Amino acid sequence: MPSDELATVTLMVTLMCNNASTGTQPKCGMLLMSDHSKVKTPLSRLVGAVIGIWFLLGCLPIFVTTFYNFVPSTKWTSMSGLAGVFAGLASAALMIWIVLKAPPDASTSGMKRKVAILGAPIFGYALGKDLVVVAIPMIFAMIVGHQVELPFTVERANDYGSRRCRSPVVFQGLPFVFNKVCGISDDFRQRVTPGSRIVVIGRGTSLGVYAESLRAFD
């Protein structure tokens, strides 16, 4: 995971835990508990659990992409686009609320808190949108996936890439970060051009695939 994304996630988690503290013991799951309340109601437990699951699922694509080449299908990306926007907006609002509700803490400087407040809507939007557009097909591919071949259109294949993603082939119409397959041979990349149709082979469903290899579209 890129260091800036890791730092943002770490800071958000810290503030979420601070926000949920009761007394001296941080309770990350009880995000809606009052700092002075000793009683955990069933509703607060339920809401805390839902928010915790939302946060973990939203972060899932970031962590999985560190180890695997996963790309959502073009069809799913198009179908889920509007739902992803609504989920992103709702998630951004929730993240702002969580950060603002977090009480000041000696371990979190004023500057870090300001950065968290400014970054909350951006991070929250990405979290919510990725949950719908990427995490859902990613989970389906994990649980009920089988060997599939999904077609994609090449956007470019001449990038050097980054330290974490060498020699990528980048596809059109997919969300940023999840729009490429890394570690492709130069021989294959030289044979494809922008607009070329190729097939990604691997474990997945019609919603997305964990890429294992590429081949030219017949």
C-alpha positions in Angstrom: 0.0 0.0 0.0 1.3 3.5 -0.8 2.7 5.3 2.3 0.3 8.2 2.0 -2.8 5.9 1.9 -1.4 4.0 4.9 -0.9 7.2 6.8 -4.4 8.4 6.0 -6.0 5.1 7.0 -3.9 5.0 10.3 -4.9 8.5 11.2 -8.6 7.9 10.5 -8.6 4.7 12.6 -6.9 6.6 15.4 -9.5 9.3 15.4 -12.3 6.7 15.2 -10.9 4.9 18.2 -10.5 8.2 20.1 -14.0 9.0 19.2 -15.2 5.8 20.7 -13.3 6.0 23.9 -15.1 5.5 27.2 -12.9 6.3 30.2 -9.4 5.2 29.4 -10.2 2.1 27.3 -10.7 2.8 23.6 -13.6 0.9 22.0 -13.3 1.2 18.3 -16.6 -0.6 17.7 -18.7 1.8 19.9 -18.5 4.8 17.6 -21.8 6.3 18.8 -21.2 6.0 22.5 -21.0 9.2 24.6 -17.7 9.7 26.3 -19.5 10.0 29.6 -21.8 7.0 29.1 -21.1 3.8 30.9 -24.0 1.9 29.3 -23.7 0.3 25.9 -27.2 0.0 24.4 -28.1 -2.7 21.9 -28.6 0.0 19.3 -25.2 1.5 19.8 -23.6 -1.9 19.6 -25.5 -2.6 16.3 -24.6 0.8 14.8 -21.0 0.4 15.9 -20.8 -3.1 14.4 -22.3 -1.8 11.1 -19.8 1.1 10.9 -16.9 -1.3 11.7 -17.9 -3.7 8.9 -18.4 -0.8 6.5 -14.9 0.5 7.3 -13.2 -2.9 6.9 -15.0 -3.7 3.7 -14.2 -0.3 2.3 -10.5 -0.8 3.1 -10.5 -4.3 1.7 -9.7 -3.3 -1.9 -6.7 -1.3 -0.8 -5.1 -4.2 1.1 -6.0 -6.9 -1.5 -4.5 -4.9 -4.3 -1.2 -4.8 -2.5 -0.8 -8.6 -3.2 -3.1 -9.4 -6.1 -4.0 -8.0 -9.5 -7.8 -7.6 -9.3 -9.9 -5.7 -11.9 -13.6 -5.3 -11.8 -15.4 -6.0 -15.1 -16.2 -3.1 -17.4 -19.9 -4.1 -17.3 -20.0 -4.1 -13.5 -18.1 -0.8 -13.3 -20.7 0.8 -15.6 -23.7 -0.7 -13.9 -22.6 0.2 -10.4 -21.3 3.7 -11.2 -24.3 5.6 -9.9 -24.7 3.4 -6.8 -21.0 3.9 -6.1 -21.4 7.7 -6.2 -24.3 7.7 -3.7 -22.3 5.3 -1.5 -19.3 7.5 -1.7 -21.3 10.7 -0.7 -22.9 8.9 2.2 -19.6 7.5 3.3 -17.9 11.0 3.0 -20.6 12.5 5.3 -20.2 9.7 7.8 -16.5 10.1 7.9 -16.7 13.8 8.4 -19.1 13.2 11.3 -16.8 10.6 12.9 -13.8 12.9 12.7 -15.7 16.0 14.0 -17.1 14.0 16.9 -13.7 12.7 18.0 -12.6 14.5 21.1 -9.1 16.2 21.1 -6.4 13.8 22.2 -2.9 14.5 23.3 -1.5 11.9 20.9 -3.1 13.7 17.9 -1.7 17.1 17.2 -3.8 20.0 16.1 -2.3 20.0 12.6 -3.0 16.2 12.2 -6.6 16.8 13.2 -7.0 19.6 10.7 -5.5 17.3 8.0 -7.9 14.6 9.0 -10.9 16.9 8.8 -9.9 18.1 5.3 -9.1 14.6 4.2 -12.2 13.0 5.7 -14.6 13.7 2.8 -12.0 12.5 0.2 -11.1 9.4 2.0 -14.7 8.7 2.9 -15.9 9.1 -0.7 -13.2 6.7 -2.0 -14.0 4.2 0.8 -17.7 4.1 0.0 -17.3 4.1 -3.8 -14.7 1.3 -3.7 -16.9 -0.7 -1.4 -19.6 -0.9 -4.1 -17.6 -0.8 -7.3 -14.6 -2.9 -6.2 -15.2 -4.7 -2.9 -18.4 -6.4 -3.9 -17.0 -8.1 -7.1 -13.8 -8.8 -5.2 -15.6 -10.7 -2.4 -17.8 -12.6 -4.9 -14.6 -13.7 -6.8 -13.1 -14.9 -3.5 -16.1 -16.9 -2.4 -17.8 -18.3 -5.6 -15.1 -17.5 -8.2 -14.1 -19.9 -10.9 -11.8 -19.7 -13.9 -13.1 -16.9 -16.2 -12.0 -14.9 -19.2 -13.2 -11.3 -19.2 -12.6 -8.8 -22.1 -11.1 -5.4 -21.6 -10.1 -2.5 -23.8 -6.5 -1.2 -23.5 -5.9 2.4 -22.6 -2.2 2.2 -22.7 0.6 -0.3 -22.3 3.8 1.7 -22.4 3.9 2.8 -18.7 7.1 2.0 -16.8 4.9 1.7 -13.7 5.7 2.2 -10.1 7.7 0.3 -7.5 4.6 -1.6 -6.5 3.3 -2.1 -10.1 6.0 -2.7 -12.7 5.2 -3.0 -16.5 1.4 -2.5 -16.3 -1.3 -2.8 -18.9 -3.9 -0.1 -18.1 -7.6 -0.6 -19.1 -10.3 1.9 -20.1 -13.4 2.6 -18.1 -12.2 1.2 -14.8 -11.7 3.0 -11.4 -8.3 4.4 -10.7 -5.8 2.0 -9.0 -8.0 -1.0 -10.0 -7.7 -0.3 -13.8 -4.5 -2.2 -14.5 -2.7 -5.5 -14.4 0.9 -5.4 -13.3 4.0 -7.5 -14.2 3.2 -8.0 -17.9 6.0 -8.9 -20.2 7.4 -6.3 -22.6 6.9 -8.6 -25.5 3.1 -8.7 -24.9 2.9 -5.0 -24.2 4.6 -4.2 -27.4 1.9 -6.1 -29.3 -1.0 -4.1 -27.9 -2.0 -0.5 -28.6 -4.5 1.9 -27.2 -8.0 0.6 -28.1 -6.8 -3.1 -28.4 -9.2 -5.7 -27.0 -7.6 -8.3 -24.7 -8.8 -11.0 -22.4 -7.9 -11.2 -18.7 -7.8 -14.8 -17.4 -8.1 -15.8 -13.8 -10.3 -16.6 -10.8 -13.4 -14.5 -10.7 -17.0 -14.0 -11.9 -18.7 -11.8 -14.5 -18.2 -9.0 -12.0 -14.4 -9.1 -11.8 -11.3 -11.2 -11.9 -8.1 -11.9 -10.1 -5.8 -11.7 -13.1 -3.4 -14.5 -13.7 -2.6 -14.0 -17.4 -3.6 -12.0 -20.5 -4.2 -13.0 -24.1 -5.2 -11.3 -27.3 -8.9 -11.0 -28.0 -9.9 -13.5 -30.7 
